[in-house]
């Protein structure tokens, strides 16, 4: 009998495999294909979880008001939650990862690696990266125009993990003068953000100077909207849970893209079981 947490993809519209049609862990997932990177920038894909009514986040009232847990619902061992967690870890195997500073402030222990701290070993995922000439850990690209980073967070103190900070001149000054960041500690990519043209130059530089080919951007929506406005967000992997969020009970509610209005193409769709209330989808903005 197969693994109950393995996603069965009923729609799979991507047959190109830059690293070969081999899954990082075949027991977890069939191979996930990607187009080649663009000639002048990386291929960028979002990775998001949304409620059944499209909510992805809200302004927290306090530390216990966690949108992620509210949207996921249920126990960590629930089959769908295991499948979602595995998908996120698998998608970190194909290149580097991106995240916004606000998400880091809200999740101080977050480290975007195939095996997060405290999780069981995943040797197959690291072997996949090694076989394709990638660093053991994906590099973490932090988007922070103002440079107000929580430098005590785990991501900045994980051995072997390289962090690249995308920021503005003002953000660089904040980091260097007020927070004591040196080039030896953090690599800065400085452009006049948040202008879309500047954000585009950032990713051209990430490819040309750092060899970044794929970016799995795990949020939040502020970063994804900025990438979309600059024409840089190529696709989004979306896990839709069976939780419905009462939007009137929260302030600052953020929702996922309206993929119909965005004129996207459904590239992938799957479930862990036909009667599951969770849906895994992949929507493409840009065709390559």
C-alpha positions in Angstrom: 0.0 0.0 0.0 1.3 3.5 -0.9 2.1 6.2 1.5 -1.2 7.9 2.5 0.6 11.3 2.6 1.8 11.1 -1.0 0.0 13.6 -3.2 -1.6 12.1 -6.2 -1.5 14.6 -9.1 -4.5 14.4 -11.4 -3.3 17.3 -13.4 0.4 17.6 -14.3 1.1 20.1 -17.1 4.9 20.4 -16.7 7.0 17.7 -18.3 10.4 19.5 -18.3 12.8 18.4 -15.7 16.0 20.4 -15.4 17.6 17.9 -13.0 16.2 14.8 -14.7 12.8 13.2 -14.1 13.8 12.0 -10.6 12.0 13.0 -7.4 14.2 14.0 -4.5 12.3 11.3 -2.6 10.1 9.0 -4.7 8.3 7.8 -1.6 7.1 11.3 -0.9 6.3 12.5 -4.4 6.5 11.9 -8.1 9.1 14.1 -10.0 8.2 17.8 -10.0 9.1 19.5 -13.3 10.2 23.1 -13.9 10.9 25.2 -17.0 14.5 26.3 -17.4 15.5 29.6 -15.7 15.1 32.7 -17.8 18.2 33.8 -19.7 18.6 36.9 -17.4 17.0 35.9 -14.1 15.9 32.9 -12.0 12.6 31.1 -12.3 10.6 32.2 -9.3 7.8 30.2 -7.7 5.7 31.0 -4.7 4.8 28.4 -2.1 1.7 29.3 -0.1 -1.0 27.8 2.2 -4.5 29.3 2.1 -7.8 28.6 3.9 -10.9 27.3 2.0 -12.0 31.0 1.6 -8.7 32.3 0.5 -7.1 33.7 3.6 -3.4 33.5 3.9 -2.6 35.8 6.9 -3.9 38.5 9.2 -2.4 40.9 11.7 -1.6 39.0 14.9 -3.2 40.2 18.2 -0.5 38.5 20.2 2.0 35.7 20.0 -0.7 33.1 20.4 -2.8 34.4 17.4 -1.0 32.4 14.7 -2.5 32.6 11.2 -0.5 29.6 10.0 -1.9 27.3 12.6 -5.4 28.6 12.2 -5.3 28.0 8.4 -3.7 24.6 8.7 -5.9 23.4 11.5 -5.9 20.0 13.2 -2.9 18.0 14.4 0.6 18.2 12.9 0.3 14.4 12.2 -2.8 14.8 10.0 -2.1 13.2 6.6 -2.8 16.4 4.7 -0.5 18.4 6.9 2.3 15.9 6.5 1.8 16.1 2.7 1.9 19.9 2.7 5.0 19.9 4.9 6.7 17.4 2.6 5.8 19.4 -0.5 7.4 22.5 1.0 10.6 20.5 1.9 10.7 19.0 -1.6 10.4 22.4 -3.3 13.4 23.6 -1.3 15.5 21.0 -3.1 15.5 22.6 -6.5 17.4 25.8 -5.8 17.3 28.6 -3.2 14.6 30.0 -1.1 13.1 33.5 -0.5 11.2 35.1 2.4 10.1 38.5 3.6 11.4 40.2 6.7 8.0 40.3 8.3 7.6 36.5 8.0 10.9 36.1 9.8 9.8 38.5 12.5 6.7 36.4 13.1 8.5 33.0 12.9 11.9 33.5 14.7 12.7 29.7 14.6 12.1 29.3 10.8 15.0 27.9 8.9 14.1 27.1 5.2 16.1 23.9 4.8 15.0 20.5 3.6 15.4 19.3 7.2 14.4 22.0 9.6 15.8 22.0 13.1 14.3 19.2 15.2 13.0 17.2 12.3 14.0 13.7 11.4 16.9 13.3 8.9 16.1 13.5 5.2 19.3 12.1 3.5 17.6 11.6 0.1 16.7 15.3 -0.1 20.3 16.4 0.6 21.6 13.7 -1.8 19.5 15.1 -4.5 21.0 18.5 -4.1 24.5 17.1 -3.9 24.0 15.1 -7.1 23.1 18.2 -9.0 25.9 20.4 -7.8 23.8 22.4 -5.3 25.0 23.5 -1.8 23.8 21.3 1.0 21.4 23.9 2.2 19.5 26.2 -0.1 20.6 29.8 0.2 18.1 32.0 2.0 17.2 35.2 0.2 15.6 37.7 2.6 13.7 40.6 1.1 14.0 43.6 3.5 13.9 47.1 1.8 14.2 48.8 5.2 16.9 46.5 6.6 15.0 45.9 9.9 16.0 42.3 10.3 15.7 40.1 13.4 19.3 39.2 13.4 19.0 37.0 16.5 16.8 34.6 14.5 17.9 31.0 13.9 18.3 31.5 10.1 21.2 33.9 10.7 23.0 31.4 13.0 22.7 28.1 11.2 26.1 26.6 10.3 26.6 26.1 6.5 23.6 28.3 5.6 24.3 31.3 3.4 21.9 34.3 3.7 21.6 37.0 1.0 19.7 40.1 1.9 17.9 42.1 -0.8 17.6 45.7 0.4 17.8 49.4 -0.4 20.5 52.0 0.3 18.5 53.0 3.4 18.2 49.3 4.4 21.9 48.8 3.9 22.7 51.8 6.1 20.4 50.4 8.8 22.1 47.1 8.7 25.7 48.4 8.5 25.6 51.4 10.8 22.9 50.7 13.4 23.0 46.9 13.5 26.7 46.3 12.9 26.4 44.0 9.9 29.6 43.5 7.9 30.0 42.0 4.4 31.7 39.1 6.0 28.6 38.3 7.9 25.8 39.0 5.4 25.9 39.4 1.6 23.8 42.4 0.6 22.2 43.0 -2.8 21.5 46.7 -2.8 19.1 48.4 -5.3 16.7 51.4 -5.0 13.7 49.3 -3.9 10.7 49.1 -4.0 10.7 50.2 -7.6 9.7 47.2 -9.9 12.7 47.9 -12.2 15.0 47.8 -9.2 13.5 44.5 -8.1 14.1 43.1 -11.6 17.7 44.2 -11.5 18.1 42.4 -8.1 17.1 39.1 -9.7 19.3 39.7 -12.7 22.2 40.2 -10.3 21.3 37.2 -8.2 21.6 35.0 -11.3 24.7 36.7 -12.8 26.6 37.2 -9.5 25.4 34.4 -7.3 24.3 31.7 -9.8 20.7 31.6 -8.5 18.6 29.6 -10.9 15.4 28.8 -9.0 13.8 30.5 -6.0 11.1 29.0 -3.9 9.5 32.1 -2.3 7.6 31.1 0.8 6.1 34.5 1.5 4.5 36.4 2.5 2.0 38.0 0.3 3.7 41.4 0.4 6.8 39.9 -1.3 4.7 37.9 -3.7 2.7 41.0 -4.8 5.9 42.9 -5.3 7.3 40.1 -7.4 4.1 39.9 -9.4 3.9 43.7 -10.0 7.5 43.5 -11.4 6.5 40.6 -13.7 8.9 38.3 -11.8 6.5 35.8 -10.1 6.4 32.9 -12.6 4.0 30.5 -10.7 2.6 29.7 -7.3 2.2 26.3 -5.5 -1.0 26.7 -3.4 -2.2 24.3 -0.7 -5.9 25.0 0.1 -7.0 23.6 3.4 -10.5 22.7 4.6 -10.5 25.5 7.2 -12.8 28.5 6.8 -11.6 31.7 8.5 -14.0 34.2 9.9 -12.5 37.4 8.4 -14.6 39.6 10.7 -12.7 38.2 13.7 -9.3 39.5 12.4 -7.7 42.7 11.3 -5.3 43.1 8.3 -6.6 40.0 6.6 -4.6 39.1 3.5 -5.9 36.8 0.8 -4.3 34.7 -2.0 -4.3 35.9 -5.6 -7.5 35.7 -7.6 -6.0 33.3 -10.1 -9.0 33.6 -12.5 -8.7 37.4 -12.8 -4.9 37.0 -13.1 -5.4 34.8 -16.2 -3.1 32.1 -14.9 -2.9 28.5 -16.1 -3.5 25.6 -13.9 -0.4 23.5 -14.2 -1.0 20.9 -11.4 -3.7 19.7 -9.2 -3.8 16.8 -6.7 -5.0 15.4 -3.4 -3.8 12.8 -1.0 -7.2 11.0 -1.3 -10.3 11.5 -3.4 -12.4 12.4 -0.4 -9.8 14.8 1.2 -10.9 18.4 1.8 -7.4 19.7 1.0 -6.4 20.6 -2.6 -2.9 21.1 -3.9 -2.6 23.3 -7.0 0.0 25.0 -9.1 -0.9 28.2 -11.0 1.4 29.7 -13.7 1.6 33.4 -14.4 4.5 33.4 -16.9 5.0 30.9 -19.7 8.6 29.9 -20.6 
